[in-house]
Structures are given as structure tokens and as C-alpha cells.
Amino acid sequence: MHYLRVFIIVLVTSLLIDTLGFASIKNDDAGSSLKGTVTDKSSHSPLPGATIYLPDLHVGASANAQGEYEIKNLPKGKFLVEVHYIGYAAFTESVQINGVTQKDFTLSETLLEKNEVVITGVNMATTLKKTPTPVSIVRRDYLDANISTNIIDAIAKLPGVSQLTTGPAISKPFIRGLGYNRVVVVGDGIRQEGQQWGDEHGIEIDDYNVSKVEVLKGPASLVYGSDALAGVVNIVPPGNVPAGQIKGNVAANYLTNNGQISYHADITGTTKGGLSWSAFGTQKFAHDYKNKYDGYVFNSKFKNTNYGGSLGLNKQWGSSILRFTSFNQELGLVEGDRNENGQFLKPVNNNGIADEAVATNDDFKSYSIGTPRQKITHNKLVWDNNVYLNNGGRLALTLGYQWNRRKELGNVLAPDQPDLLLKLNTFNYGLKYYLPEMNGWQTTIGVNGMQQKNNIGGEEYLIPSYDLFDAGVFAVTSKTFDKLTLSGGLRFDNRHMNIKGLQLGSETKFASFDRDFSNVSGSAGLSYAVSQQVTLKLNAARGFRAPNISELAANGVHEGTIKYEYGNENLKPEVSTQGDLGLEFNSQHVSLTAGVFYNHISNFIFARKLVNAAGADSIPATDNDAGYSAFKYQQNTANLYGGELMLDIHPHPIDWLHFENTFSYVRSSISNGSDSTKYLPNIPAARWLSELKGKFKKVGGVMQNAYVGVQLDRTFAQNDVFYAYQTETATPGYTLLNAGIGTDFVNKKNGKTLFSLHLAANNLTDVAYQNHLSRLKYAAENEVTGRVGVFNMGRTFSMKVSIPIDFK
């Protein structure tokens, strides 16, 4: 298979060289520019500070006091331009750039966003209206206004999105009932690789170093390759500021429930010569959280220290930027052990003997992490390049390197000695050629993939060391015919895995073997504007996911699932075939988005409990593994279906008032399953969020862009569960009441924001509840109350302050 990998790379390289042919890199006197004015549509007055941005080229500008702007060093071609100004509807338009191009923009006042730009899963940036696949988008202001403890928690209220949690610090994204390696998380332009197969493994991305998040729902293997079976979470970092400016931000946040304190600072600048730079730093720490039933939950504390920066150059030949981020987290792992009085127990070193003691109030309020705990370090270096070509095409090269270290420390007698040590290094690569527009068709061809090496250490073993290499060749295209936009493409993938054997004395802990996986993926979709108010969408896609290392070769206790897991080296790739149908309606009074889907998955992988010759539970014989039932991965055909509904009522002329509702539903089944195995595990319950919110552009005095809202978060009961082998239990429904208020405080003389204040409250009525996807739901029983597991966070209040920095 080594020759096949070489052949793929050579084929694509040859294709690119042949396609480029006569094209050459632009010289210094060949650049084009875009300039004009940005004004209010009704008053025709200038809008100073309005931002003009070209997402495909990562360049932009700000309008001056007269509303004038200019962006230099642009290639010839047709590119999407988005214009933003606070309190106005974003304006998007495809502009043909050739030489000095004049383009004026007029914006309309509105408090409803209808013109979002999508960059996830498409060949070139496009509007949400023209995208056939369902995509949800949130920006920085949404993240600031909502309470969260990590980046996935911050987006878990989006329709179709949920999170599998192990306490407040660990959240994994689930899209329409599928998670783990079935969701690709993209950060800084490359897929995040940090042992996503584990329940207790979170996402190593700083939630403050984000400008927006795009969530694509459905198979997205065309651009991202294996694993994007359920969808993609694209976490977009802040972009460069216009030439000649320096901007930054200082922010702080406090949560009352777990004493979470967060500090963040960032600064970025661009010289008039095109040199850009940025730096950021974040520190976050929390003690144990509490709820009405458990009180304080021992060892649910965590702390983060994250930092990074970038250095880039934008010239007439193109652009190049180097980004570095470092995510460092230490967190406690909640075990939930309690004594006969219902008090949480903590492990202690009693004169060299491992013992237990009752956790005290000082332990709960302490910010020092106890045992067991995790320490995670994730460093990432990404080099992103765009080269403009004389034929109107563009070449994009992205290279990334990720260095992930995960330690699990559970020995109170040797607290710094890791029980489990996972050392993962990943090299990501991607090369794309954006062909010149031909008769309205926008086409991209390319190759991307990764090379990965995982080594293990510590005293315990769950997965073996392995080497992985994959490559994929793809072509995607789209065209708009007046009201109709068509898009689609094809991709071929090949993944090779070399699993390393491990001999422990006379025991073969892991056998060595090689596996190769390949697949053809494809999609075709359309978006049709029936009228200015109504858009119909239809998409069909085929994606695949190769088995992960745990599914293929695990042999040990997986603490996150409370199981002894055996891999299955004969597993086949999962193949998904999904159809999506959507409707969008926008008027002066009502906005409605509705979508339904059906997803058929061949060779769906899940764990099956093993039994011994006597028909009882199979339990490994070693002392350390006693009490853990054994599971082995198997496959079957699975089906999922459901949809999302979003309704926003904003009666005209009181446009400031919004009554927003979202409903998400997914149901699953396994072919030929028994009564206890006919549903897939980890399927979220139906959820309805209803929010009454007022948005006010001008409040008077020094306050602008204010909002106030109250939200009802209703999660329904989940009784359709995978009962077999005690894998899951049913979960009752619950209703949470949330609220928020915030505003910008501005300088009355020049209108500039001095600082922003956000106040929020979650679970105002202090409901004690367990989310169906909480792993703590399966912790030990409280013998006093008879309640099994640990409950989610109770009532919490949040205060967040953000201070912008702006220099010329």
C-alpha cells in the first residue's frame, strides 16, 4: 500500500502541474485592488469603522471617517465580499476584481442576521442561503452572552448539537446523535487530533481564541476525509486586522457555582507593508461544582493555561501566515465514591498506604487538583499559504504539526507517576488548486491527509502504539444559475495503520498487525430560491469512517466507560449514506428554518458485552481488572433520522423583540436488534429551547447594542436506550430556566466602545438533573438517597467584562 500512497501524491501533483501549465506566480506589479465607500442605505451617511472582508483571501479593511476603504494586493477573479457594521445587516456579494475595482456598499439597519458567510465544507466561501448542507453559525458575541465552561459547552445549545460530558471540563461534540471519531473538529484550518476516541478526552482548543464557530451537519468527507461522518465543527480563530491598525481585547469572567475565574488578553496588528502579527493568553481555573442533590462534587475542578500567536505576510503574490497555539489543562476525574453516610471520599496517602478519607469543604473549595487527575498538553503549529496565479487561479498549501501529551495520574502514593501516558504526534497536510472560474463554475481539486505516530507509556495500557498515514484526492464544484445553486464532488481516500505489538513478560498485551482502508465518497446538492423569502435545499452525501485505534486494538480498562475493552482487528469501515431536505423562510415578521434527515450507516461499530462458558459476565482474570465486565467491538447496520426546527418571531415594527424557538430530534435503530439492543447508545433526547429576547441598538446615554432575555430549556425524557449489558439507563426529562442581560458602554463623543458587560444565569430554579450524555450519570450509587451517579451543575451566575483595545 506504500506504493498506492506514493501514486496518489504523484498523481495529484502531476495533475496540478498540468492544470497550471502556463500559469505563473504573480509578480509585484500585477496586483489588483478593491475600493469604495460604505454608507447607510436610508440616510446615505458614512459608516466609519465598517469592516470589509474577503474570506477566501483572508484580507480586509476598515472604512475611515468618510466611509472610504481600500484593499490592495488582490488577485484577479470573482470573490465573495462581506461587509459588517454593528447594528446593521451584514452585506454579502460576489465581486469581480480586475485591476482597480470600485465597489460601494450600502447597509440597512436591522437586529436580525440573515446574510452569514459559510467556509466549512465548501470549495469557496459562500452565503448560508446558497449552501445545500445544513450549517449553524455563531460568532463571538453569542459566545460572550452565554455561560460555558469549554468551547464545546459553548455551542451545545445549537440545534442538532449536543455534548457528551465527564464533568464541566470535558465535553465532546455530538451531531445528530453521532460523536467521537465520527465528528471532525477543525481548528486553525486543520483537523484537531488529540485521542478523540476516549469518553474522557475533551477538545484542546481555547474558547477565547475564537471569532466564530460553524457546525456542518451530515457527512462531510469530501473536504475532510475519514471521520467526518456526522459532520464538522469548524472553530475559526480571529483574523488579521486591516493594514495600519493594532487591535486587541482584555476579558475576564467569573462563575459563582464553581468559582470559575477566567482571564484573557489578545492583541493583533498589521503594518501598511502587509506584515501581520498577533498574540493571546488565557488562564482559567475552577474549584468543584455543586448541585442540589450532591452538594459539591469532589474533584470536578480544573485549570487551563493557554497561549499562542501568529506571524504573517500579505503581498501581491499572495499571503502566508504561521500560527502557534499551546493548550495546557489539568483536571480532576470524578469517581463519585461515597461512604455509607453519602459523603464523597478522597484518596489519601496514609503513611505510605493508599487509603480514603471524607472530603471536606476545604477540599471542595480548593483550586488544587486532587487524585485521580489528567494533565493534557497540546501544541499546534500551522503554516497557511495562498499563492495567486496569473490565469486567475489560486494555490493553497496548509501544513500543520500537532504534539499531544495526555497523562492520567491515579496513584495517590506516586501522584506524579502516570498510570496511562499517550504521546501522539500528527503531521497534517493539504494542497488545493482553485481553478479559474469557467462559465460560472467554481471548482477546486486537491489532496490532503495526515501522518500520525502514537506511543504509549505509564503503568497501565489500553491502546497500543501505532503509525498511521492517510491521503485523499478530491474535487468539488459549484455554480449558481440565477435562483438555483448546484454543488457536489467526489473523493477517494486511503488509510494505512501499522499497529505495534507489546509483550509484557509471557503475556502478549498487543499483537502487531497492519490494516488498510479505502473508500470513495461523494455528494450532490442544490439550493433553490423560490422567492426572496423562501429557499429550498436538498442534499445527498456518502461518507466513511475508518475504525479508530481503540476499536481495532484496545486491550485494557477504559476508565471513561467503566469497561474492560477488547478491540477487533477485523472491523470494516463505516459507510454513511444520508439525505437532507431543508426549508428557509424569512419575512419582516417571521424567520423559519426547518430540516429533516435520514442517515443509513453500514458496518456501524459499537461495543458488545462478552459472556463466559457458563453464560455469565466475562471478567478479566487479573486483580487490577476485577469488577470490570469485558466488551468487544462488533458491527451492524444502523439508521438514524430526525431533524431541527428554528422559528424566530420578530413582529414589525417592534423589530427589537424576538421570540426564538429551536427544536431538535433524533431517533436511531439497529437492524435485527433485540428489545434491549434495538437503539444506538448515546442518542440525545429531544430538546426544545424557547427564548424571549429584546435587542436594542441604542439605549441612550453611554449604552448601545444592549440585550435582555429569558430562556426555557426543555430536554425531554430519553427512554429509547441501549439497555443491554447495563450500557445505558433511561433518563428523565427536565426543564431549565436561564436569563441574560448585556450592553456595550461607549464614548459619547466618538461612539467607540469602552467596555462590554454580560450578566447571565443558568438553571435559575436550581433543578437537579442528569443529562443523558453525562458519563457521571453512571458513577456509584449514593446509599443514603438511593440515587445513582452524579448530577449536573446547579444554579450559576456569570459576569463577563470585555475591554477592546484600538490603536492606529
N, C-alpha and C positions, 0 to 999 in steps of 0.2 A: 504494500500500500504506500510505501515511501515514494515509489515512482509515480503513483497516481497523484500524490500531493505536489510533487515537482511539476508534473504535467499540467495541473490546474493553474499553478502560478505562471508557468511559461506561456500557457495558452492565453491567459488574460493579459499578460504583459505584451505579448505579440499583437493581440487584438487592439490594445491601446495604442501601440506604436503605429500600427497600420491605419487605425482610425484617425490618429492625429496627423499623420502624413505630412502635409505641407504646413501644418500649424507650428508656430514657434512662440516662445515666451515673449510677452510684450516688452518693448524697450521703453526707456524713460520718457519719450516724447509722444507716446501713443495713448495716454490715458484720457478718459472722458470724465465728465463731471455732471452733477445734478444740482440745480439751484432754483430758488424761487421764494415764495412767501407763504406764511401760514396765518390765516385770518379767521375771525368769527363770521359764520355764514350770514347772520342777520344784520349785525352792526358793521361788518367789514373792518373792524378794528384789529390790529395785530395781536398775536398771541405769543408774547415773548416767553422763551423757555420751552416751547413746544418741541418735542423730540421727533426727529425724522430718522427712520432706521431701515436698513436693508438686511433682513435676517439671513439670507443666503451668503452675503458677503461679510457679515459681522462688522459693518461700519455704519456710522450715523452722524448726526449733527444736531445742534440746538438752535432754535430761532433766536435772533438778537432782539433788542428793544423795539425794532421796527418790524419784527416778524420775519426777517430775512434769514435764509440759511444757504449753505453751500457745502456739498460733499465732493471732494476731489479724489483722484486716483481710482476711478471706476473703470471696469471693462465695458466693452460694447455688449449689448444683449438686452433681454427683457427680464426684469426682476420685480418681485413684489416689494412695495414700499408701504410701511405702516407709520402712521402719524398719531402721536399721543399727546394729550394735554388734560390735566386734571379737571374733572367735571364735564368733559366733552366726550362724545362717542369717538372711539378710535376709527381712523380712516385708513382703509387699505385699498391699494390699486396697483396693478401691474403696469410698469412704466418702461417704455422702450428707450434705452440710453444709447446715444451715439454722438460723440463729441460733447460740446457744451449743450446740455439739455435743460430747458426751462420747464418747471412744473410748479404751479401754485396749488395750494390746498386750502379748502375751507372746511371748518369743523362746526358741528351743531352741538348745542348744549344738551346733555342727556345724563341720566343717572342709571342707564341700563346699557350694558356692554353687549353688542351684537356682532362685532367685527374682529373676533380673535383670530390670530395667525397661528397655524399649526406647522411644526417642523418634525414631528415624530411620525415615523413610518411612511413618509412621502419622499419622492425624489427631489423636489424643491419646495420651499416654503409656499404655503397656500392658505386660503381662508378656511375657517371651520365649516362654512357653508358648502364649500366645494369638496370636502373630504368625505368619501363614501363610508369610511370606517368610523365607528363611534369613538369620540375623543372628548375627555373632560379636561378643562384647563383652569388652574388657579394661579394667581400672581401673589407678589409679596404682601399686598395689603390684606388678602384673605388669610395668609399665614399669621400676620400680626394680630388680626382681630379674633382669632380662635385659639383656645387653650390646647397645648400639646406638649408632650414630653420627648418626642423624637420626630424625625421627618415623616415616617410612615403614619404615625399617630396624627400628624397634621393634615393628612389627606384622606383619612379613613371615613369621613362623612360624605365623600363624593359618591354619587350613585354608581352602584356596581362594584365599589371598592370596599374591602374590609381588611382587618388585620388579625393575624394570629400573634398572640402576645404571651410573654413569660415575664410578667411584671411590667412596670412603666418604662423600663429602659430598652426592652427587646420587643420589636414589632416587625413582622414580616408581611409584605403586601399580598393580598388575595384579590384576584379579579374574577368576578362571576363564578366564585366557588373554587378556583384553582390557584395554587400558590407554590411555594418552594422554588424548584428549578423550572417551573412552568411560567414564571414571570421573570422577564429580564428587566433589571434596574439599570438605567443608563445615567452616569454622572460624568460631567466634564467631557461629554461626547463619546465615551467608551462604556462598555458594559461593566458593571461592578462585579468583581469576583472576590468573594470572601466566605467560602464554605456555606453557600445558600441552602444546602440540603438539610441543615440542622434546625430543629424546632427552636432551640435556644440561641440561635445565631441571628443577630439583627443586621441592619443595613448601615454600613460605615460611612455615612455622609452627614456633614454638619447641616442642621436645619436652618442656620442663619446665613450660610453662604449660598443662597438660592434667590433667583429672580422670578422664576415661575416653575410650575410642575405640570407636565402633560401626561395624561393617562390614556393610553390606547387600549381599547377593549376588543379582544379577539386575536386569532393567530396573526403574528407579525414577523414571520420567519424570513420574509423576503429581504429585508434590510439587516436584520439582526441575527439570523441563523438559528441554530438549535436553541431550544429553551423558551422562545417567545411564544409558547403555545397558548397561554391565556391572555397575553398582552404585554405591554411595555409601560414602565413608569420612568419617564424621562425627566430628570431633575436638572434644570438648566441653571448654570451659575450666572452671576451678574456679568453683563457685557462691558465693553470699553465705553468710556465717556467720550464726547466729541473732542476734536483737536483743540488744544489750548485751554483745557479745563482740568481741574482737580476736584473730585467729589468724594465724599465719604459718609460714614454713619457711625454713631455710637448708640448702643441699645442696652437696656437692662430689663430683666423680667423676674418677678417673684410669684411663686405659687404657695398658697397657705397650707394646703393639705400635707405635702411632703417637704415643705421648706425649701423648695427648689429655687435656687438663685442662679441666674444666667447673666453673663456679661459678654458683650460682643463689640468689636470695633473693626471697621474696614475703611480703606482709602484706595482710590484709583485715580490715575491721571493719564493724559495723552498730550504729547508735545505737538506743536504745529508741524514738526518734521515727520510725524507718524509713529513715534516711539510710545508705546503704551506700557503701563505697569500697574500692579495692584498688590495689596497685602491685606490679610484679615487674621483675626484671632478670636476664639470663643472659649469661654470657660463656663462650665455648668456643673452644679453638684446638688444632690438632694439626699435627705435622710429617708427613713421608712415612711411609706404612705399609710393611711388609715381608712377604715370604713366602719359602719355601724355594727356589724356582726363580729368582725375580727379584732377591732381596735387597731393598733399599729401592727403592720405585717412585718415581722422580723426579717431583716436582711434584704429588703426591697430597695435599698439605697443604691446610688450610682454617682459617678463623676466623670466628666468629659473635659479634655483639653485638646482643642483642635486649632490648627493654623495652616496658612498657605499663602500663595501669591502667584503672580504671573508676570511675564515679560514678553512683549510682542512688538511687531513692526508691521505697518501698513504702508505699502508703496504702490506705484503704478503697475508693477509686475504681479501684485497680489498681496497676501498677508501671511504672517507666520506668528504663532503665539505658543509659548511654553508655560504650562500651568503645573503647580505642585500643591498638593494638599496632604495633610497629616491628620488622621483621626485617631485619637487615643482615649480609650474608655476602660474604666474599671467598675465592675458592678457586682452586687451580691446576687446569689442564686437562692431564691426562696424554696425551701424544702417543706415548710408547713408543719413540722413536727411539734406536737404539743403534749403536755403531761395530762394526768387524769383530771386536773383542775382547769383544763382548757388554756393553759399558759404556754406561749411559744418557748421552745427550748433552743439554746445556742450551744454549739460545740465549744469545749474549753480544754486547755492543757492543764491537767491536774497532776503536777509533779511528774511529768513525763508519761502520764497515762491519758489517753483520749477519753473525755468524759462529757457530760452535759450539765447545763445549769439553766435556770429560768432567766429569760431575757428581761431586763429591767427597762424602766422608762428612759434611763440614760443611754442604754443601748439603742433604743428606738430613735432617739433624737440625735444620736451621734452621726457625724458625716464620715466616720471611718468605716471602711468596708470590712465586713466580717468574713467568716468561712462557712460554706464554700463560696468561691467568687470566680469571676472571669477577668482576664486582662487582655484587651484587644488593641493591637496597633495595626493601622492600615495606612501605608504611604502610597501615594499615586503621583506619577509624572506623566503628563500628556503633552504631546507636540502636535499641534493642529496647523495645517498649511493649506493655502489656496493659491493656485497659480492661474492667472488669466492668459488665455491664448488668443492669437490674432484672428483665428477663424470664428471667434465668438463663443468657443467652448471654455470649460474650466476644469482644472485638475485639482483634486483634493486628496491630501495624504494625511492620515491620522495615525500616530504611533503612541502607544501607552505602555507603561510598566507599573504593575501593582505588587506591593510587598506586604503580605498579610501574615500576622502572627497572632495566634489565639491560644491562650493558656487557660486551662481550668484547674483551679487550685482548691483542693478539698481536704487536705491533711492538716488538722489543727496542730499536730506535733511538728510538722515541717511546712509552715504556711506559705513559704516562697518556692516550694518544690512542686512543679506542675504534675498533676496526675495525667492530664492529657495535653499534648502540645502538637499543634497543627501549624505547619510552616508552608504557606502557599505563595508561589511566585508566578505571575501571569504577564506575558507579553502580548499586547493587543495590537493588531494592525488593520488598516483599512485604506484602500485606494479606490477612488471613484473618478470617473470621467463624465462630466456633464456635457452632453453633446450640444452643439448649437441648435437653437430652435429650428425645426424643419416643418413647414406648413402647419404651425401651431402645436406640434408635438414636442413635449419636453421629456427627454429620455436620459437616463443615467445607467451606465454599466459600471461594474466594479467587482472587487474581490475583498473579502475581509475574513477575519478569524482570530485565533489566538493559539499561543503555545504556553502550556502550563506545567509546572512541576510542583508536586506536593510531597513534603517529607513529614515524618511523624517522630515524636519523641515522648518523654514522660514515662510514667509508671504503668499507665493503662493504655489499651489500644482499642479503637473502634473501627477505623478505616485504615487501609494500607497506604504506603507511599505509591505514587503513580506519576506517569508522564502523559500529557495529552497534547495533541495537535489537531486543529481543525481548520478547514478552509472552505469558503463558499463563493461561488460565482453567481452573480445576479444581474438582471436587467429589469428596470422599472420605467414606466412611461405614463404620460397623461396628456389629455387635450380637452380644451373647452370649446364646444360648439354652441355659441350663443347661450342657451339656458342649460345645456347638458354638458357635464364634465365626466369623461371616462378615464379610468386609471387601472393599472394592473401590472403584472410582471411574472417572471419565473426565476427560480433559484435552484442550484444544485449544491449540496453540502456533503462533505466527507469528514468524519471524526475518527481519529485513531487514539486508543488508550492502551498504555502499557502498564499493567498492574504489577507492582514489585512484591515478591514473596517475603515472608518473615518467619524465621524459625526461632522459637523460644525453647531451648533445650531439645527435648524429644518431640515437642508439640509444633505442628505446622499451624501457626496463627493465621497466616495469609498465604494462599497459593499464588504463584505468579502465572499470569496469562495475558494475552493480547485480545482486544476486540476492535472491530471496525464497524462504523455505522455510516450509512449514506442515505440520501433522500432527495427527492425533487419536490419543491414547494411552489405554490402559485396562488395568485389572487386576481380577481377581476371585480370591479365595482363601478357604480355610477351615482352621480348626484344630479338631480333634475329640479330646476327652479320652475315650479308650476306657475308661480306668480311672484311678485315682490314679497309676499307674505308667506308663501308655502314652498317648502323644499322636500322632495322625496329622496331617500337614499336606499341603495341596495348593494350588498357586497357578499361575495363568496370567497372563501380562502381555505387553503390546505397548508398546515404547518406540521412540524415534527419536533420531538424532543428525544435526544439520546438518554439512556439511563445514566444516572449520576453514580459517583463512586460508592456511596453508601448502599444504593440499591444493588449494585453489582458485586460488592466485595466486603460488606460490613461483617464483622465478627467480634461482637462485644456488647457491653451495656451502653445503651443510648439514654443518658440521664434525662434528656428533654422529653422522651416518650415513655419513660419508666418501663423499658423493654430490653430484652437481650435480642439483638437483631443479627440475622444471617442474610448476607447478600445472595444473589442468584446470578451467576455469570452468564446464564443463557437467555437473559432478558432481551427482548426486541425493542426497537424504538417505538415510542408512542406516536401515532399519526392522527391529527385532528382535521376534521372537515366541518367547517362552520358556515352558516348563513346568517346574515344580519339584515334586518329591514327597519328603516327609520323614517320619522316624520318630524319636520320642524315647522313651527308656525309662529310668526312674530307680527304683532299689531300694536297700536297705541295703547291698548288696554291689557293685552294678554300675550305671554310668550309660552310656548309649549314645545317640548322635545320629548318624543317617545321612541323607544326602540325595543325590538324583540330579537331573540337569537335562538338558534339550535346548534348544539355542538356534539358531534359524534366522534368519539375517541377510540381508536383501535389500540389494543395492547396496553390499556391503562394499567399503571403499576401501583400496587398497594400491598401492605403487609398482611400476611395470613398467620394465625396462631398455629403453632405446631403441637401435636399430641404424641405421647409415648405409646409403647406397645400395649399398655393397659387402657389406653383411651383417655388418660389424664393429661394435665398440662405437662409439656416438655420443659424441664428446668435444667440449665447447665449445671454440671456437677461441681464446679469449683466453688470454694467457700465464698469468695468475693461476689460471686454472681448468684448466690442463693436468694430465692424470693423473686427473681425476675423471670417471668414467662418468656419463652422463646418464640420469635416471629421470623418468618421468612417471606421475602418479596415474591409476589405472583402477579399475573396479568389477566385481564378480562376486558370485554368491551363495555364502555361507559357512554352514557348520554346525559347531557345537561341542557336545560332550556330555561328561559326566563326573560327578563327584560327590566328596563328602567323607564320611569316617567318623571318628567320635571315640568312643573307648572308655576309660572310667576304672574300674578295678577297685579298690575300697576295702573289703576284707573286714572285716565286723563280727565282733568288737568292736574290732579294731585299726583304727579309722577314720582314724588319723593317717597310715596308709600308703596311697599312691596309686601305681598303675601306669597311667600315662596314655599313650594312643596316638592319633595322628591320621594319616590317610592322605588325600592329595589327588590327584586325577587329572583331566586334561582332554585331549581329543583334538579335532582340527579337520580340516576338509576344505574344498576349494574346488570348486565344481561345474565339471565338464568340464576339470579341471586335468590337465596332463601329469604325468609321473613326477616332474619337478623342481618343479612348481608346485601339487601337489595338497594341500599342507598350508599353513596360515597361518603367517606369520613370528611370532616372539616368543611361541611357546607354551611355557610352563614344563614341565619334566619332572615326572613323578610323584614324590611326596615322602612319606616316612614318618618321623614323629617318635615316638620311644618314650622315655618318661621315668619313672624310678623316684624317687618323691619322698616325703619324710616331712614332715608339718606338725604342729607341736606348739604348742598354745595356751599351755601352761605348762611351762617347762623347769625352774624352780626358781631360787631366788636372785633376781637382778635381771633375768633374761631371760624374755621372753614372745614369743608369736607367731613362733616360730622355724621354719625350714625348712632342709632339705638335700636335694639332688637331683643325679642324673646323667642326662644325656640323650644319646640316639643319634639323630643327624640324618642320615637316608639319602636322598640325592637320586639318582634313577635316571638312566640314560643317556637322552638325547633324540636319537633318530635320525630322527624324523619331522619333517623341517625343510624350509624353502623353499630348495632348493638353487639354483634358477635365478638367473643373473646374479651369482653369488657373494654373494647376500644373506645367507645363513646357512651355517654348517657344523654338523655333528653335534657333540654334546658328551658326553663320557664321564661316567658316574656317579661318585659319591664319597660317603664317609661321614665325618661329623664327630662328635667326642666333646666334649660340653660338660658343665659342672658348676656348681653354685651352692650357697651357704650364706648364711643371714642371720638376723637376730633384732632384736627391739626390746629396748633396755635401759631399765628402768623404775625409778621411785622406789618402794621397798618400802613406804613409809608410805601413799602415796595412789594408787599404781598408775599414775601418769602417765608417759608415755614421755619419757625423757630424750634419747635419740637412737636412730636405726636404723642398722644396719650391714649392707651387702650385699657379699659377695665372689663373684665369678663368673669362669669361664674358658671361652673358646670355642676350638674346634679344638685340644684338648689334645695331640693327636698330631701337630700341625703339618703337616697334609695340604696339599699344593699342589694347588689345584683352580681350575677356571673355572666359574662359574655360566653357564647357557645364556643368561640375560638380562643378562649383563655386556657393556657396549659395549667395554670394554677387551680383551675376547676377540679383537677384530678389529684390534688395534694391530699394528705392524710385527713381522716375524719376528726372533728372536734368531739371528743367523747362526752363533753358536758352538754352541748347543744344538739348533737347528732348530725350536724351539717358537715357535708363532705367538701373538702377543698377550701380554697381561699377566695375571697370576694374581691371585686374590682374597687377602684378608688372611690371614696365617698365625696362629699361636698368639697369643692375647692374654689377659691377666688384667685384671680390673676391680675397683676398690674404690670403693664409693659410701657416703657418710655423709650422713644427713639428720637435722636437729635441728628439732623442732617448737617454735613459739612460741605461747604461750596466755596471754592476759590477759582479765580480766573488765572 
